[in-house]
Amino acid sequence: MESTVRDKCFGTCVTKPSSSLSSSEQQCLARCCDRYAEATQVVTKATLEMNGYQ
């Protein structure tokens, strides 16, 4: 999953690859990765609840 997040976020946030990231690209990458982490937590929690774990 880590490589998928990295690939998707990089593709979304970095429009012109160069030797360094702009501050807006850094912020976009951070937000994107945070969203993936939150989504993973929601899905994991729902899966556990469906299987009777709480």
PyMOL commands that set and color helices and strands:
alter all, ss='L'
color gray80, all
select helices_A, chain A and resi 2-13+23-50
alter helices_A, ss='H'
color red, helices_A
deselect
rebuild
show_as cartoon
